[in-house]
Amino acid sequence: MVKSEFSDGVIICSFDQPGKLNAINSEEAKSEIGRHFDDPGARLILDLKNINFIDSSGFGALLSIMKRARNNNGTLFICNIKPDVMVLFKLLQLHQVFNLGESVEECKKKIEQTSTPGL
């Protein structure tokens, strides 16, 4: 369901097939992505390029993953959010809660900026 790769000190997770993040698969996604934050200070980018819809269970999973990251001094960015999904992020005011970016590369740059001493 979730594909993970390591690039430049950052874990990049994405969904391996187009679809939805909903009540059917949100627990599995939460577990697969959240386990990366078992290591303190993990830096992860969640690429939503294959997600066309997120329901309340899916947003709950994302919030749980973010909480797990923060509790273990991790960093979570979300990118490649489709326009219809972004409408839901904004409707729920979650665009102000999550660290969002346009692309994986943009998120990597933001992570580096937040990791650089003195910034």
DOSE-876458 format. One record per residue (C-alpha): residue in three letters; residue number from 1; x, y, z. Coordinates in steps of 0.05 Angstrom, whole numbers, plus 5000, padded with zeros to 4 digits. Layout:
N
+-----+-----+------+------+------+
|  aa |   i |   xx |   yy |   zz |
+-----+-----+------+------+------+
| ala | NUM |    X |    Y |    Z |
...
+-----+-----+------+------+------+
This chain:
119
+-----+-----+------+------+------+
|  aa |   i |   xx |   yy |   zz |
+-----+-----+------+------+------+
| met |   1 | 5000 | 5000 | 5000 |
| val |   2 | 5053 | 5050 | 5021 |
| lys |   3 | 5121 | 5052 | 4986 |
| ser |   4 | 5179 | 5081 | 5025 |
| glu |   5 | 5247 | 5102 | 5000 |
| phe |   6 | 5306 | 5138 | 5030 |
| ser |   7 | 5335 | 5198 | 4994 |
| asp |   8 | 5385 | 5250 | 5019 |
| gly |   9 | 5371 | 5233 | 5092 |
| val |  10 | 5296 | 5238 | 5083 |
| ile |  11 | 5244 | 5183 | 5081 |
| ile |  12 | 5195 | 5192 | 5023 |
| cys |  13 | 5130 | 5154 | 5029 |
| ser |  14 | 5078 | 5149 | 4974 |
| phe |  15 | 5018 | 5106 | 4958 |
| asp |  16 | 5035 | 5054 | 4906 |
| gln |  17 | 4967 | 5056 | 4871 |
| pro |  18 | 4919 | 5112 | 4855 |
| gly |  19 | 4860 | 5116 | 4901 |
| lys |  20 | 4832 | 5143 | 4966 |
| leu |  21 | 4856 | 5150 | 5037 |
| asn |  22 | 4793 | 5129 | 5075 |
| ala |  23 | 4763 | 5086 | 5129 |
| ile |  24 | 4782 | 5023 | 5090 |
| asn |  25 | 4857 | 5036 | 5088 |
| ser |  26 | 4873 | 5092 | 5137 |
| glu |  27 | 4894 | 5047 | 5195 |
| glu |  28 | 4942 | 5009 | 5151 |
| ala |  29 | 4970 | 5074 | 5123 |
| lys |  30 | 4977 | 5103 | 5194 |
| ser |  31 | 5015 | 5042 | 5216 |
| glu |  32 | 5061 | 5037 | 5155 |
| ile |  33 | 5078 | 5111 | 5154 |
| gly |  34 | 5078 | 5122 | 5229 |
| arg |  35 | 5129 | 5067 | 5242 |
| his |  36 | 5183 | 5111 | 5211 |
| phe |  37 | 5176 | 5158 | 5271 |
| asp |  38 | 5197 | 5103 | 5319 |
| asp |  39 | 5267 | 5131 | 5306 |
| pro |  40 | 5277 | 5198 | 5340 |
| gly |  41 | 5287 | 5256 | 5292 |
| ala |  42 | 5261 | 5221 | 5230 |
| arg |  43 | 5248 | 5267 | 5171 |
| leu |  44 | 5192 | 5244 | 5125 |
| ile |  45 | 5157 | 5270 | 5064 |
| leu |  46 | 5088 | 5241 | 5048 |
| asp |  47 | 5076 | 5245 | 4974 |
| leu |  48 | 5001 | 5245 | 4959 |
| lys |  49 | 5007 | 5245 | 4883 |
| asn |  50 | 4965 | 5182 | 4878 |
| ile |  51 | 4911 | 5203 | 4927 |
| asn |  52 | 4847 | 5231 | 4896 |
| phe |  53 | 4804 | 5235 | 4959 |
| ile |  54 | 4812 | 5235 | 5035 |
| asp |  55 | 4755 | 5223 | 5083 |
| ser |  56 | 4752 | 5238 | 5158 |
| ser |  57 | 4787 | 5173 | 5175 |
| gly |  58 | 4843 | 5190 | 5128 |
| phe |  59 | 4851 | 5259 | 5158 |
| gly |  60 | 4850 | 5228 | 5227 |
| ala |  61 | 4906 | 5181 | 5206 |
| leu |  62 | 4947 | 5240 | 5179 |
| leu |  63 | 4937 | 5278 | 5245 |
| ser |  64 | 4958 | 5217 | 5284 |
| ile |  65 | 5021 | 5210 | 5242 |
| met |  66 | 5037 | 5283 | 5253 |
| lys |  67 | 5027 | 5275 | 5328 |
| arg |  68 | 5073 | 5215 | 5329 |
| ala |  69 | 5126 | 5254 | 5290 |
| arg |  70 | 5123 | 5313 | 5338 |
| asn |  71 | 5125 | 5268 | 5399 |
| asn |  72 | 5190 | 5238 | 5374 |
| asn |  73 | 5223 | 5302 | 5348 |
| gly |  74 | 5208 | 5283 | 5276 |
| thr |  75 | 5191 | 5325 | 5216 |
| leu |  76 | 5132 | 5311 | 5170 |
| phe |  77 | 5118 | 5346 | 5104 |
| ile |  78 | 5061 | 5330 | 5056 |
| cys |  79 | 5065 | 5346 | 4982 |
| asn |  80 | 5034 | 5335 | 4913 |
| ile |  81 | 4964 | 5346 | 4939 |
| lys |  82 | 4913 | 5343 | 4883 |
| pro |  83 | 4867 | 5405 | 4877 |
| asp |  84 | 4804 | 5368 | 4900 |
| val |  85 | 4841 | 5342 | 4961 |
| met |  86 | 4870 | 5411 | 4976 |
| val |  87 | 4799 | 5438 | 4978 |
| leu |  88 | 4786 | 5391 | 5036 |
| phe |  89 | 4851 | 5410 | 5072 |
| lys |  90 | 4830 | 5483 | 5067 |
| leu |  91 | 4757 | 5470 | 5086 |
| leu |  92 | 4781 | 5435 | 5149 |
| gln |  93 | 4835 | 5489 | 5161 |
| leu |  94 | 4887 | 5434 | 5160 |
| his |  95 | 4931 | 5472 | 5111 |
| gln |  96 | 4949 | 5514 | 5172 |
| val |  97 | 4965 | 5452 | 5214 |
| phe |  98 | 5009 | 5410 | 5168 |
| asn |  99 | 5074 | 5428 | 5134 |
| leu | 100 | 5055 | 5427 | 5060 |
| gly | 101 | 5095 | 5434 | 4997 |
| glu | 102 | 5083 | 5431 | 4922 |
| ser | 103 | 5134 | 5376 | 4908 |
| val | 104 | 5182 | 5328 | 4940 |
| glu | 105 | 5241 | 5372 | 4921 |
| glu | 106 | 5209 | 5434 | 4952 |
| cys | 107 | 5196 | 5395 | 5016 |
| lys | 108 | 5268 | 5371 | 5018 |
| lys | 109 | 5291 | 5443 | 5014 |
| lys | 110 | 5244 | 5464 | 5070 |
| ile | 111 | 5268 | 5406 | 5113 |
| glu | 112 | 5340 | 5427 | 5102 |
| gln | 113 | 5324 | 5499 | 5121 |
| thr | 114 | 5291 | 5477 | 5185 |
| ser | 115 | 5349 | 5430 | 5201 |
| thr | 116 | 5403 | 5482 | 5190 |
| pro | 117 | 5431 | 5510 | 5256 |
| gly | 118 | 5420 | 5584 | 5265 |
| leu | 119 | 5356 | 5589 | 5224 |
+-----+-----+------+------+------+
